[in-house]
Amino acid sequence: ICLGWSEKEKPQFYNLLNQIQKFDLIYLKKWSPRDDAIEIKAIGIVGETNFPVPENEIIKNRIGIKVVWIKEFSACPLKFNPIDPDWRKNINRYDAIFKENHPEIQNYILDLLDINKKG
């Protein structure tokens, strides 16, 4: 995963990207303010940070993270509608990357990986 902007253009994204560590969980989502649900497209584990991204005519001198995708739902994204009406406060739809702090969404992701199951 790499960002489509340079660090100069979006320093806040790079600040967050630099906080991501090996073995962190990552999930890809889609959300629109018109929707009541988040679409979960994939879940992965960070395998490597500060990974130099191959350059092309658009991308120059970018650092990214390598992710091992362990659940993939792109063909049929999972729709999740949190019960808590305040879940949208953490999402800015213009942010390419953000830290998920809402416990209900965190638990849903863990449930998809069978990590939250007791017994």
Accessible surface in RSA format (square Angstrom, percent):
REM  Atomic radii and reference values for relative SASA: ProtOr
REM  Chains: A
REM  Algorithm: Lee & Richards
REM  Probe-radius: 1.40
REM  Slices: 20
REM RES _ NUM      All-atoms   Total-Side   Main-Chain    Non-polar    All polar
REM                ABS   REL    ABS   REL    ABS   REL    ABS   REL    ABS   REL
RES ILE A   1    78.84  44.9  42.37  31.6  36.47  87.9  53.93  38.8  24.91  67.6
RES CYS A   2    42.10  31.8  18.36  20.5  23.74  55.8   1.53   3.9  40.57  43.7
RES LEU A   3     7.91   4.4   6.45   4.6   1.46   3.7   7.87   5.5   0.05   0.1
RES GLY A   4    60.27  74.3   0.00   N/A  60.27  74.3  31.30  85.9  28.98  64.9
RES TRP A   5    85.54  34.3  85.54  41.4   0.00   0.0  62.81  33.5  22.72  36.9
RES SER A   6    33.96  28.7  33.46  44.7   0.50   1.2  29.65  63.1   4.31   6.0
RES GLU A   7   100.95  58.0  95.67  72.4   5.28  12.6  28.13  54.4  72.83  59.5
RES LYS A   8   193.70  94.5 164.23 100.8  29.48  70.2 117.17 105.5  76.53  81.5
RES GLU A   9   107.33  61.6  79.84  60.4  27.49  65.5  39.14  75.7  68.19  55.7
RES LYS A  10    61.48  30.0  61.48  37.7   0.00   0.0  13.03  11.7  48.45  51.6
RES PRO A  11    77.34  56.4  73.60  67.1   3.74  13.6  73.90  61.0   3.44  21.4
RES GLN A  12   101.60  56.8  88.59  64.7  13.01  31.0  58.08 123.6  43.52  33.0
RES PHE A  13     5.81   2.9   5.64   3.5   0.18   0.5   5.81   3.5   0.00   0.0
RES TYR A  14    12.49   5.8  12.49   7.1   0.00   0.0  12.17   9.1   0.32   0.4
RES ASN A  15    92.13  63.5  86.90  84.0   5.22  12.6  19.08  45.9  73.05  70.6
RES LEU A  16    34.64  19.3  34.59  24.7   0.06   0.1  34.59  24.3   0.05   0.1
RES LEU A  17     7.01   3.9   4.00   2.9   3.01   7.6   4.00   2.8   3.01   8.1
RES ASN A  18    93.88  64.7  63.18  61.1  30.70  73.9  26.96  64.9  66.92  64.7
RES GLN A  19    99.94  55.9  82.53  60.3  17.41  41.5  42.85  91.2  57.09  43.3
RES ILE A  20    23.59  13.4  17.34  12.9   6.25  15.1  18.41  13.3   5.18  14.0
RES GLN A  21   122.52  68.5 119.71  87.5   2.81   6.7  30.03  63.9  92.49  70.1
RES LYS A  22   118.97  58.0 104.57  64.2  14.40  34.3  48.79  43.9  70.18  74.8
RES PHE A  23   149.90  75.0 132.11  81.8  17.79  46.3 132.98  80.6  16.91  48.4
RES ASP A  24    57.18  40.1  51.60  51.4   5.58  13.2  15.05  35.4  42.13  42.0
RES LEU A  25    69.84  38.9  43.27  31.0  26.57  66.8  43.37  30.5  26.47  71.2
RES ILE A  26    26.59  15.1  23.33  17.4   3.26   7.9  26.59  19.1   0.00   0.0
RES TYR A  27    38.48  18.0  21.22  12.1  17.26  44.9  21.22  15.9  17.26  21.3
RES LEU A  28    74.70  41.6  73.12  52.3   1.58   4.0  74.70  52.5   0.00   0.0
RES LYS A  29    49.74  24.3  25.14  15.4  24.60  58.6   8.67   7.8  41.08  43.8
RES LYS A  30   104.74  51.1  99.71  61.2   5.03  12.0  55.25  49.7  49.50  52.7
RES TRP A  31    29.92  12.0  12.93   6.3  16.99  39.9  13.43   7.2  16.49  26.8
RES SER A  32    14.72  12.4  14.62  19.5   0.09   0.2  14.33  30.5   0.39   0.5
RES PRO A  33    74.16  54.1  51.04  46.5  23.12  84.1  52.05  43.0  22.11 137.4
RES ARG A  34   207.81  87.3 170.86  87.1  36.95  88.0  81.33 111.2 126.48  76.7
RES ASP A  35    56.27  39.4  52.52  52.3   3.75   8.9  10.67  25.1  45.60  45.5
RES ASP A  36    93.54  65.5  87.45  87.0   6.09  14.4  15.96  37.6  77.58  77.4
RES ALA A  37    18.53  17.0  16.30  25.1   2.23   5.1  16.30  22.9   2.23   5.9
RES ILE A  38     0.00   0.0   0.00   0.0   0.00   0.0   0.00   0.0   0.00   0.0
RES GLU A  39    26.44  15.2  26.44  20.0   0.00   0.0   5.25  10.1  21.20  17.3
RES ILE A  40     0.00   0.0   0.00   0.0   0.00   0.0   0.00   0.0   0.00   0.0
RES LYS A  41    68.46  33.4  68.46  42.0   0.00   0.0  20.31  18.3  48.14  51.3
RES ALA A  42     4.45   4.1   4.45   6.9   0.00   0.0   4.45   6.3   0.00   0.0
RES ILE A  43     0.06   0.0   0.06   0.0   0.00   0.0   0.06   0.0   0.00   0.0
RES GLY A  44     0.00   0.0   0.00   N/A   0.00   0.0   0.00   0.0   0.00   0.0
RES ILE A  45    55.64  31.7  55.64  41.5   0.00   0.0  55.64  40.1   0.00   0.0
RES VAL A  46     0.36   0.2   0.00   0.0   0.36   0.9   0.00   0.0   0.36   1.0
RES GLY A  47    25.45  31.4   0.00   N/A  25.45  31.4  17.77  48.8   7.67  17.2
RES GLU A  48    74.48  42.8  72.43  54.8   2.05   4.9  26.52  51.3  47.96  39.2
RES THR A  49    41.03  29.2  29.77  30.2  11.25  26.8   5.13   6.9  35.90  54.3
RES ASN A  50    97.90  67.5  82.90  80.1  15.00  36.1  23.04  55.4  74.87  72.4
RES PHE A  51    52.80  26.4  52.80  32.7   0.00   0.0  52.80  32.0   0.00   0.0
RES PRO A  52    89.85  65.5  83.49  76.1   6.36  23.1  83.49  68.9   6.36  39.5
RES VAL A  53    24.74  16.3  17.84  16.1   6.90  16.6  18.05  15.7   6.69  18.2
RES PRO A  54   103.84  75.7  86.84  79.2  17.01  61.8  99.12  81.8   4.73  29.4
RES GLU A  55   100.19  57.5  68.61  51.9  31.58  75.2  26.45  51.2  73.74  60.2
RES ASN A  56    69.64  48.0  57.57  55.6  12.07  29.1  33.34  80.2  36.30  35.1
RES GLU A  57   150.07  86.2 121.83  92.2  28.24  67.2  58.26 112.7  91.81  75.0
RES ILE A  58   136.07  77.4 119.14  88.8  16.93  40.8 123.01  88.6  13.06  35.4
RES ILE A  59    36.01  20.5  36.01  26.8   0.00   0.0  36.01  25.9   0.00   0.0
RES LYS A  60   106.58  52.0  99.31  60.9   7.27  17.3  72.02  64.8  34.57  36.8
RES ASN A  61   133.01  91.7 101.08  97.7  31.93  76.9  37.53  90.3  95.49  92.3
RES ARG A  62    27.98  11.7  24.52  12.5   3.46   8.2   2.67   3.6  25.31  15.3
RES ILE A  63    68.31  38.9  67.50  50.3   0.81   1.9  67.50  48.6   0.81   2.2
RES GLY A  64     0.85   1.1   0.00   N/A   0.85   1.1   0.69   1.9   0.16   0.4
RES ILE A  65     4.45   2.5   2.67   2.0   1.79   4.3   2.67   1.9   1.79   4.8
RES LYS A  66    96.63  47.1  92.66  56.9   3.97   9.5  50.17  45.2  46.46  49.5
RES VAL A  67    23.49  15.5   1.20   1.1  22.29  53.7   1.42   1.2  22.07  59.9
RES VAL A  68    92.42  60.8  88.49  80.1   3.93   9.5  92.42  80.3   0.00   0.0
RES TRP A  69    97.49  39.1  69.27  33.5  28.22  66.3  47.87  25.5  49.62  80.5
RES ILE A  70    75.74  43.1  45.63  34.0  30.11  72.6  51.81  37.3  23.93  64.9
RES LYS A  71    80.83  39.4  75.58  46.4   5.25  12.5  34.86  31.4  45.98  49.0
RES GLU A  72   109.03  62.6  82.97  62.8  26.06  62.1  46.59  90.1  62.44  51.0
RES PHE A  73    37.19  18.6  31.34  19.4   5.85  15.2  37.19  22.5   0.00   0.0
RES SER A  74    64.18  54.2  47.47  63.4  16.71  38.5  30.88  65.8  33.30  46.7
RES ALA A  75   109.03 100.3  66.11 102.0  42.92  97.6  78.75 110.9  30.28  80.2
RES CYS A  76    97.44  73.7  91.61 102.2   5.84  13.7  32.21  81.6  65.23  70.3
RES PRO A  77    39.30  28.6  27.85  25.4  11.45  41.6  27.85  23.0  11.45  71.2
RES LEU A  78    53.13  29.6  50.99  36.5   2.14   5.4  53.13  37.3   0.00   0.0
RES LYS A  79   144.11  70.3 115.55  70.9  28.56  68.0  72.20  65.0  71.90  76.6
RES PHE A  80    28.31  14.2  26.93  16.7   1.39   3.6  28.31  17.2   0.00   0.0
RES ASN A  81    87.09  60.1  67.73  65.5  19.36  46.6  21.44  51.6  65.65  63.5
RES PRO A  82     8.39   6.1   0.00   0.0   8.39  30.5   0.00   0.0   8.39  52.1
RES ILE A  83   159.57  90.8 139.60 104.0  19.97  48.1 145.68 104.9  13.89  37.7
RES ASP A  84    50.06  35.1  44.91  44.7   5.15  12.2  20.40  48.0  29.66  29.6
RES PRO A  85   109.79  80.0  91.96  83.8  17.83  64.8  97.72  80.7  12.07  75.0
RES ASP A  86    70.36  49.3  65.18  64.9   5.18  12.2  11.20  26.4  59.16  59.0
RES TRP A  87     2.97   1.2   2.57   1.2   0.40   0.9   0.13   0.1   2.84   4.6
RES ARG A  88    79.23  33.3  73.47  37.5   5.75  13.7  39.21  53.6  40.01  24.2
RES LYS A  89   168.87  82.4 129.56  79.5  39.31  93.6  95.99  86.4  72.88  77.6
RES ASN A  90    49.02  33.8  31.57  30.5  17.45  42.0  18.90  45.5  30.12  29.1
RES ILE A  91    14.22   8.1   0.17   0.1  14.05  33.9   0.89   0.6  13.33  36.2
RES ASN A  92    72.83  50.2  66.23  64.0   6.59  15.9  23.71  57.1  49.12  47.5
RES ARG A  93   114.37  48.0  86.96  44.3  27.41  65.3   9.94  13.6 104.43  63.3
RES TYR A  94   157.60  73.6 138.93  79.0  18.67  48.6 116.69  87.7  40.91  50.4
RES ASP A  95    45.51  31.9  37.14  37.0   8.37  19.8   0.50   1.2  45.01  44.9
RES ALA A  96    60.78  55.9  17.47  27.0  43.31  98.5  29.20  41.1  31.59  83.7
RES ILE A  97    29.21  16.6  22.25  16.6   6.96  16.8  25.96  18.7   3.25   8.8
RES PHE A  98    44.82  22.4  24.00  14.9  20.83  54.2  24.38  14.8  20.44  58.5
RES LYS A  99   131.16  64.0 121.04  74.3  10.12  24.1  71.11  64.0  60.05  64.0
RES GLU A 100    23.37  13.4  13.80  10.4   9.57  22.8  13.44  26.0   9.92   8.1
RES ASN A 101    87.16  60.1  72.26  69.8  14.90  35.9  26.27  63.2  60.89  58.9
RES HIS A 102    23.57  12.9  19.78  13.7   3.79   9.7  22.24  22.9   1.32   1.5
RES PRO A 103    83.27  60.7  82.81  75.5   0.46   1.7  83.22  68.7   0.04   0.3
RES GLU A 104    43.79  25.1  34.74  26.3   9.05  21.5  33.37  64.5  10.42   8.5
RES ILE A 105     0.31   0.2   0.31   0.2   0.00   0.0   0.31   0.2   0.00   0.0
RES GLN A 106    72.96  40.8  68.64  50.2   4.32  10.3  23.99  51.1  48.97  37.1
RES ASN A 107    68.03  46.9  68.03  65.7   0.00   0.0  13.83  33.3  54.20  52.4
RES TYR A 108    46.61  21.8  43.90  25.0   2.70   7.0  35.34  26.6  11.27  13.9
RES ILE A 109     8.75   5.0   8.75   6.5   0.00   0.0   8.75   6.3   0.00   0.0
RES LEU A 110    44.01  24.5  44.01  31.5   0.00   0.0  44.01  30.9   0.00   0.0
RES ASP A 111    55.88  39.1  50.56  50.3   5.32  12.6  12.63  29.7  43.24  43.1
RES LEU A 112    37.82  21.1  27.84  19.9   9.98  25.1  31.67  22.2   6.15  16.6
RES LEU A 113    25.54  14.2   7.18   5.1  18.36  46.2   8.56   6.0  16.98  45.7
RES ASP A 114    97.07  68.0  78.61  78.2  18.45  43.6  22.94  54.0  74.13  73.9
RES ILE A 115   102.00  58.0  77.08  57.4  24.92  60.1  81.79  58.9  20.21  54.8
RES ASN A 116    53.44  36.9  34.43  33.3  19.01  45.8  11.75  28.3  41.69  40.3
RES LYS A 117   128.73  62.8 102.16  62.7  26.58  63.3  80.51  72.5  48.22  51.4
RES LYS A 118   203.07  99.1 165.34 101.4  37.73  89.8 113.74 102.4  89.33  95.1
RES GLY A 119   126.53 156.0   0.00   N/A 126.53 156.0  63.45 174.1  63.08 141.3
END  Absolute sums over single chains surface
CHAIN  1 A     8062.9       6509.7       1553.2       4383.4       3679.5
END  Absolute sums over all chains
TOTAL          8062.9       6509.7       1553.2       4383.4       3679.5
